[in-house]
Amino acid sequence: MTVLHLADEGEAADLVAFLARLLHYDRGAAVRLQAAGTALAVFGRPPSFEVLAIRAVRLAKPYEEGLDALLDVTVSAGELLEGVDETAATAVVPAAVTGPPWAGVLPPRGGWRPEAGLPAPDALSALVGAAVAEFRRRTEELAPEGRTRAELDRIGREIWSRTVGTTGLPVRAVHAAQSLGFLRPAADAPRQQAAGLFSSGAWLRLRTPYGSIAVRRAGLGGLDLSVR
């Protein structure tokens, strides 16, 4: 049995919150775990947003019993959640599962360059709020016979595929960041810093102190996929 020793109760609570939010969107969600040294990366894909969500967790030590091999496994998010002990700041890694296709294709580990033009977190949250309000207004204006799943999906795709200014980052990535708790008001987080946007090949990454959202940039094909 592999037991991860998290840095403190706060890290355990943040991991619990992240897993719970993923399960809210997909009760059968899987996550890919990669740990080396005192860092754990938890990858998930909430289906509503079509993005990869990454939560970094600090570890007190690599593994129980002093093992130091790299951990890289895909597991059930629900079983991992059940194995987290917030008081003890530990997490039992459940048995591996056959991962979904996305789990075999992750963003590159390195080569990330900063991109300009990303608004401040408050402005990003306002952008998402305006998009949500527009979606509600447009769907409520539909005649009952026109309120089909296809039409709702069409409106949603139109709104959420818009980009944030000139960055190329789709609004759905910002929506995912907010929904997963990665964009928090400064009052809730003394360590709050401005969110940053980074690129590496075909990937864009919205990074905040609480987690990252990675998404493929449109029109760049299948370049530099990292299959691990």
C-alpha angles and dihedrals in degrees: 000000000000116000122190116210108213122210095248145329091280092060089049092050092049091050090050091050093049094049092046091053092050090050090050088065097036121018089195095048121153126203131201116224125203119179132175127161108336097333128093123188118199115197123196138164117214102204096217092065105037093222138111116249119204125193117189115209126191116228127209089214133352101254145340116278091024097282112162106186119124114268114218116159141135114228142167110280090214094053091046090051090052089052096056115104106193095190093051092036092228136127127201111217108226126217117292120262133201100270127225117254094265091061090068094054116059134167115268116275095226144017095073116159126192117252124207130227103053113141123230118275093258090054091048091053090049089051091055091046091053091049092050090049091050092051092051093047095049095046092047089053091058118104112248092251091051096051094097127150090248092054093046090050091049093053091045093051091049093052101039096044092061114110129240104251110299095329099098089229110135117234089236088069091057090045089053091049091053095044092051094049097254094123108060132170114257090241089064095048127041088189092056113138132175113282116249133214121215136177135205117176109303094353134092121196126197105202128191131166088263103048146314138256117210125194137170115250114240118253098019097103123211099323125149099358109174108222110188 
